Amino acid sequence: MSGKPTPHDIEEGRLLAPKFDASGLVACVATDATTGDVLMVAHMNADALKRTIETGEAWYYSRSRQSLWKKGESSGHVQRVVEMRVDCDQDAIWIKVEQAGPGACHTGRRSCFYRAVPLGKAGAVTLEFREGKTFDPKTVYDK
Amino acid sequence: MSGKPTPHDIEEGRLLAPKFDASGLVACVATDATTGDVLMVAHMNADALKRTIETGEAWYYSRSRQSLWKKGESSGHVQRVVEMRVDCDQDAIWIKVEQAGPGACHTGRRSCFYRAVPLGKAGAVTLEFREGKTFDPKTVYDK
């Protein structure tokens, strides 16, 4: 194969050909390898993806800080990648991880998805908390 | 509370206040409510999110077709939402779904994440197929 991969190459081929968006990013979903729960959704640029593949630990790109970021670099809450998958059109990554420490979320919780959205109602929505804090983010991040 | 929600309101409050991006979208991860596997990652605009909440079935916004889209509207492979979660900064949604029919992926597979990315190697990456086709997309979509 030479030149630009075709849609068929991208969907049915064995070549990793990530479709980065206009900002150079793909979405990445991290799930807990044991429970299957979604821990977080973040973004990877080409460098973060390369480092994650090479090291087996999760690297991301922070849109707010505009910088490469190793998960756990300040908190110690690193993510060991058990398996990485790529989706059909190669614009999203799924990693199953072993989450070190008490949680993945900067608010001090295991998962970033700690609130449920009730279904079946029209109008204003009141969120329901499903997870409490497992650590104090102040002592973990403000060092 | 009046006016624009603060970061604290967004992270610790009970008000659903989705942070749509410049294109008016949030990312949505759909996982299989039974197996926990990630089925797909797609996007929702405000209307898709509202309809999903009200109907309990997954609606998305197609960036390529630039239109609202009910999952399964042409294939019959609808997604009944068992639970919806929102993340800390409210720019991502997680839905646990019961996937109707043989799969979620337009390529004819159960999940869009049917290829694994091997870890621990530098250089070119060869994907490994982990899921075969469960239906023929031609007969399902080209009607």
Chai-1 contact restraints between the chains, C-beta under 6 A:
chainA,res_idxA,chainB,res_idxB,connection_type,confidence,min_distance_angstrom,max_distance_angstrom,comment,restraint_id
A,E11,B,T107,contact,1.0,0.0,6.0,A-B,restraint_1
A,R14,B,T126,contact,1.0,0.0,6.0,A-B,restraint_2
A,R14,B,L127,contact,1.0,0.0,6.0,A-B,restraint_3
A,L16,B,V125,contact,1.0,0.0,6.0,A-B,restraint_4
A,L16,B,L127,contact,1.0,0.0,6.0,A-B,restraint_5
A,A27,B,A27,contact,1.0,0.0,6.0,A-B,restraint_6
A,A27,B,V41,contact,1.0,0.0,6.0,A-B,restraint_7
A,V29,B,V29,contact,1.0,0.0,6.0,A-B,restraint_8
A,V29,B,V38,contact,1.0,0.0,6.0,A-B,restraint_9
A,G36,B,G36,contact,1.0,0.0,6.0,A-B,restraint_10
A,V38,B,V29,contact,1.0,0.0,6.0,A-B,restraint_11
A,V38,B,W94,contact,1.0,0.0,6.0,A-B,restraint_12
A,V41,B,A27,contact,1.0,0.0,6.0,A-B,restraint_13
A,V41,B,A92,contact,1.0,0.0,6.0,A-B,restraint_14
A,I53,B,L119,contact,1.0,0.0,6.0,A-B,restraint_15
A,E54,B,A122,contact,1.0,0.0,6.0,A-B,restraint_16
A,G56,B,L119,contact,1.0,0.0,6.0,A-B,restraint_17
A,G56,B,G120,contact,1.0,0.0,6.0,A-B,restraint_18
A,M84,B,V117,contact,1.0,0.0,6.0,A-B,restraint_19
A,R85,B,F113,contact,1.0,0.0,6.0,A-B,restraint_20
A,R85,B,A116,contact,1.0,0.0,6.0,A-B,restraint_21
A,V86,B,R115,contact,1.0,0.0,6.0,A-B,restraint_22
A,V86,B,V117,contact,1.0,0.0,6.0,A-B,restraint_23
A,D87,B,C112,contact,1.0,0.0,6.0,A-B,restraint_24
A,D87,B,F113,contact,1.0,0.0,6.0,A-B,restraint_25
A,C88,B,C105,contact,1.0,0.0,6.0,A-B,restraint_26
A,C88,B,T107,contact,1.0,0.0,6.0,A-B,restraint_27
A,C88,B,C112,contact,1.0,0.0,6.0,A-B,restraint_28
A,A92,B,V41,contact,1.0,0.0,6.0,A-B,restraint_29
A,W94,B,V38,contact,1.0,0.0,6.0,A-B,restraint_30
A,W94,B,F113,contact,1.0,0.0,6.0,A-B,restraint_31
A,C105,B,C88,contact,1.0,0.0,6.0,A-B,restraint_32
A,T107,B,E11,contact,1.0,0.0,6.0,A-B,restraint_33
A,T107,B,C88,contact,1.0,0.0,6.0,A-B,restraint_34
A,C112,B,D87,contact,1.0,0.0,6.0,A-B,restraint_35
A,C112,B,C88,contact,1.0,0.0,6.0,A-B,restraint_36
A,F113,B,R85,contact,1.0,0.0,6.0,A-B,restraint_37
A,F113,B,D87,contact,1.0,0.0,6.0,A-B,restraint_38
A,F113,B,W94,contact,1.0,0.0,6.0,A-B,restraint_39
A,R115,B,V86,contact,1.0,0.0,6.0,A-B,restraint_40
A,A116,B,R85,contact,1.0,0.0,6.0,A-B,restraint_41
A,V117,B,M84,contact,1.0,0.0,6.0,A-B,restraint_42
A,V117,B,V86,contact,1.0,0.0,6.0,A-B,restraint_43
A,L119,B,I53,contact,1.0,0.0,6.0,A-B,restraint_44
A,L119,B,G56,contact,1.0,0.0,6.0,A-B,restraint_45
A,G120,B,G56,contact,1.0,0.0,6.0,A-B,restraint_46
A,A122,B,E54,contact,1.0,0.0,6.0,A-B,restraint_47
A,V125,B,L16,contact,1.0,0.0,6.0,A-B,restraint_48
A,T126,B,R14,contact,1.0,0.0,6.0,A-B,restraint_49
A,L127,B,R14,contact,1.0,0.0,6.0,A-B,restraint_50
A,L127,B,L16,contact,1.0,0.0,6.0,A-B,restraint_51
